[in-house]
Amino acid sequence: MTRLVLALAILAAVFAGCGADHGRTVAETEGIYLKIDGLKYQIQMSRYVNPGDVEDSEYLVGVAEDSVTPAADETLFGVWIRVQNESDEPLPAADVWEIHDTQEQVYEPVEIDTDINPFAFEPIDVPPNTVLPLPTSAAGQGPTQGLMLLFKLKTASLQNRPLELNFSTGPEGTTGTYDLDV
C-alpha cells in the first residue's frame, strides 16, 4: 500500500509540471526564484509608490513628469527584482515586462532614465557569475536590494486580482510569471 501511495505521489508531481505551464514558468508568490533562459529572477518586493514620500521620490528620479503624477483613477506600482547569472557567459536579461489583471488589462513599465536613476531596472546582458543589482550599488545597498520596474495601474485593476507579472527575453524566450502580492 505504501508503494502505491508513493507511486501516485510521484505521478501527481510529474503531471503537475513542476511549475511549468505551456512554455511558462510560474511562481504562485513573490520571493520564489524562477530560472528563465539561464538567469535566476526573484521579486524582492512589490508595492504602491507614493510620489509625496521622501524615499519613494528617489525611486522616481528620471521618470517623465506626466508619469510621476498619476490620474485620479491610477496608482504607481513598483516591482523590485533581483537577477542572477550563474553561468560563465553573459546572458540577456528579460526585456518584456507586463502586469496583467483578470479582466485582460495589460500594463507595461513606465520609462525611466537609467542614466540618472540607480534603482531602475535596465534589460542588459548580465555578466557571468553576477547578481544584479550589484551589491556595491545604491540599489544593492538599499532597503529592497532590487532593481525597480515602475507601472502606472488603473486603481480598478487592483480589484481584478491576482495581478500577474509576466516577463521574457523577447518573443522566443520562455515566459516567467509571478502572482503579485497586492
N, C-alpha and C positions, 0 to 999 in steps of 0.2 A: 504493500500500500504506500509506503514511504517513497519508493522509486516512482510510482505513478504520480504522486503529488509533485515530486521533483521534476519529472519529465514534463508535466503540464506547466509548471512554472517557467521552465526553460523555453517551451514553445510560446508561451504568452510574451516573454521578453523578446523573442525573435520577431514575432508578428507585430509587436508594438513599435518596432523600427528604431528603438533606442534614440528617440528624439528626431528622427528624420521623417519628413512628410513631403513626398513627391518633389525632390530637389530642394527642399528647405530643411534647415536645421533649426529646431525650435527650443527655446527656453521658456518655461512657464513663469519665470520671475526674473527680476534683475539679480545681478551678483553671480550668476552661473556663467562659467566660461563656455563660449561657443567657438569651435575651430572651423573657420571658413577660409577656404582657399589657402591653407597653410598658415594663417595667422590666428592667434587666440584673441577673442574680444571679450570684454567684460564691462557691463554697465556698473559704474561706481555709484551713481545716484541719478535720479531724475526728480525734478520739482519745478514749481512755478518760479518765475524770475520776476522780481519787483524792481522796476527802474528807479523807484524812490529809495530803495535800500542801499546803504553805503557799500556793502560787499557786492551786491548784485550789479551796481552801476559799473564796477570794474570789469565785470564779465561782458558788459555791453559796449566797451570801447571798440570802435571800428565798425559799429552797426549803423546803417543809414538811419537818419532821424525819423523817417516815416515808419521804420520798422521798430524803433525803440518805443514809440508810443502806440500801444495797441488801441484799436477802436473799442467802443463800449461793449461790443459783443465778442471781444477777443481777449486772449491772455498770452503772455510769453511763457514758454515752457522749455527748460534746459535739460539736456541729457548729457551726462559726463561719462566718457568711455575711456577705457584703457585698451591698448593694442600691444600684443607681444609677438615678436618674430623669434622663434626658437631655432630657425634653420641657419645654414651657413651662407644663404643667398638673400639679397634684398627682395622683398615681396611687396606688391602694390596693396595699399590699404583700400578698404571699401570706399567707393566714390558715389554710390547711390544710397541715399538715406531717405526714408519716408515713414511718417506716422499715419496709420490707418485706423479709423474708428469703425464701429459695427454698421454704420449707415453708408459705408463706402466713400466717406470723405477722406481725401489724401492730402497730407501736408508735407512740404519739402522744407529743408532748413533755410533759415534767413541767412543771407550772405553776410560774412564778417571779414573785415580786412585782417588777414593773418599776419601782415607785416607789423601791425601795431597792437594786436591783441594776442598775448602769450597764452591765453586759455582756450582759444578757438581750435577746433579740430580742422586739420587740413589733410586731404587724401594724398599722401606722399608715398613714395617707396620706403617701406620701413627697413632700416638697415639690419644686417644679420645680427642675431643674438642681442636684440634691443627691445626695450619696453618704452612705449610712448604713453604718457608724456615722459620725457627724460627725467630721471629722479633729481637732477640738478637744476631743472627748470622751475619757473614760477608755478606752472600747473602741477608739476610733480611734487612740489613742496607745499602746495595749497591744501585747503581742507578737503577737497574732493579727490585729489590725486588722479584726475582725469581731464581729458580734453573735451570741451563743450561743443555740442551741436545745439543751436537755438531754433526753436519753432514758434510760429505765431499760430495758435489754435483758436477756432471758434469755441466760445465757452459752452455751447450746446454739445460739442463733441465730448466734453468731459463727462457727460451723462451717457454717452454711447460707448460704454466700455465692454470688454477690455480694449484699451488702446494698444496697438501693436507697432513696434519699431521694426521695420524691415530694412535690410541692408545687403548690398552685394558689391562685387567688383565688376561693374559693367553688366550688360545683359546676359553674358555667357557664364558669369560666376554663380556659385551656389548662393542661395538666399538664406540669410540668418534672420531669425525672428525672435524678438523678446516681447513678452507681455509686460507693459509698463506698470509700475506701481503708482497709480494716480489716486 
